[in-house]
Amino acid sequence: MSGEPRTDSQESLNILLKQLEREKRSLENQVKDYALRLEQESKAYQRTSSERRTYLAEMSQGSGSHQISKRQQMEQLPRMRENLVKTGRYNRVNQKTVNAKRGTVRKIARSNHLPKLNQ
């Protein structure tokens, strides 16, 4: 300083400069905070996305194997029935048939399979 006394305009400019510097530091800190939050949320998104892909892959494998097991069970039914017929355990009386008008209907037992009545 050249020894001249400060004027009010210089003093007000210095005060304004200090306020602007504080505001600049505050904004720089906000930018750093936002950058850190963005990085953390990006990592969280990547983690969640990876877990989602893993989960979907497991679900598709599970549903595929479930469909395969259902298909295998359906293919085994005739063989199971054949085995029951061979061993004499297959009882057609208990089997249900489908009637177009009535829906599922139990087959009626034949008279030769009913027990004899004592008179």
C-alpha positions in Angstrom: 0.0 0.0 0.0 1.3 3.4 -0.9 0.4 5.0 2.4 -2.9 6.4 1.2 -5.8 5.7 3.6 -8.3 3.1 2.5 -11.4 4.4 1.1 -14.8 3.0 1.8 -15.0 1.6 -1.7 -11.8 -0.3 -1.2 -13.0 -1.7 2.1 -16.3 -2.8 0.7 -14.5 -4.4 -2.2 -12.2 -6.3 0.2 -15.3 -7.5 2.2 -17.0 -8.6 -1.1 -13.8 -10.4 -2.1 -13.7 -12.4 1.2 -17.4 -13.3 0.8 -16.8 -14.5 -2.7 -13.8 -16.5 -1.7 -15.9 -18.2 1.1 -18.7 -18.9 -1.3 -16.2 -20.3 -3.8 -14.7 -22.7 -1.1 -18.3 -23.7 -0.1 -19.2 -24.4 -3.8 -15.9 -26.4 -4.3 -16.7 -28.5 -1.2 -20.3 -29.1 -2.5 -18.8 -30.2 -5.9 -16.5 -32.6 -4.0 -19.4 -34.0 -2.0 -21.5 -34.4 -5.1 -18.6 -36.2 -6.9 -18.1 -38.5 -3.9 -21.9 -39.3 -3.7 -22.0 -39.9 -7.4 -19.1 -42.3 -7.2 -20.7 -44.1 -4.2 -24.1 -44.3 -5.9 -22.5 -45.5 -9.2 -20.8 -48.3 -7.3 -24.0 -49.2 -5.5 -25.8 -49.3 -8.9 -23.2 -51.5 -10.4 -23.4 -53.9 -7.4 -27.2 -54.0 -7.6 -27.2 -54.4 -11.3 -24.7 -57.3 -11.0 -26.9 -58.9 -8.3 -30.0 -58.5 -10.5 -28.3 -60.2 -13.4 -27.2 -63.0 -11.1 -30.7 -63.4 -9.7 -32.2 -63.4 -13.2 -29.7 -66.0 -14.4 -30.6 -68.2 -11.4 -34.3 -67.7 -12.0 -34.0 -68.6 -15.7 -32.0 -71.7 -14.8 -34.5 -72.6 -12.0 -37.5 -72.1 -14.2 -35.8 -74.1 -17.0 -35.0 -76.9 -14.7 -38.5 -76.7 -13.2 -40.0 -77.1 -16.7 -37.7 -80.0 -17.5 -38.6 -81.7 -14.2 -42.4 -81.2 -14.9 -41.9 -82.6 -18.4 -40.0 -85.6 -17.0 -42.7 -86.2 -14.5 -45.4 -86.1 -17.2 -43.3 -88.6 -19.3 -43.0 -90.9 -16.3 -46.7 -91.1 -15.6 -47.6 -93.7 -18.3 -44.6 -95.8 -17.2 -45.7 -95.6 -13.6 -49.2 -96.7 -14.6 -47.8 -99.6 -16.6 -45.8 -100.7 -13.5 -48.9 -100.5 -11.3 -50.9 -102.6 -13.9 -48.1 -105.2 -14.0 -48.0 -105.5 -10.2 -51.8 -105.5 -9.9 -52.0 -102.3 -7.9 -53.7 -100.2 -10.6 -57.4 -99.7 -9.8 -59.3 -98.1 -12.6 -62.3 -97.5 -10.3 -60.4 -94.8 -8.5 -59.3 -93.1 -11.8 -61.1 -90.0 -13.0 -62.2 -89.4 -16.6 -63.2 -86.2 -18.3 -66.7 -85.8 -19.5 -67.2 -82.9 -22.0 -70.5 -81.8 -20.4 -69.8 -82.5 -16.7 -66.1 -82.0 -16.5 -64.1 -84.4 -14.4 -66.2 -87.4 -13.3 -65.3 -90.5 -11.4 -65.7 -93.7 -13.2 -68.5 -95.9 -12.0 -67.5 -99.2 -10.4 -68.5 -102.3 -12.2 -70.8 -104.7 -10.4 -68.2 -107.5 -10.5 -65.8 -105.4 -8.5 -68.4 -104.6 -5.7 -68.4 -106.8 -2.6 -71.2 -109.3 -2.3 -74.1 -108.4 0.0 -75.1 -110.8 2.7 -78.9 -111.5 2.7 
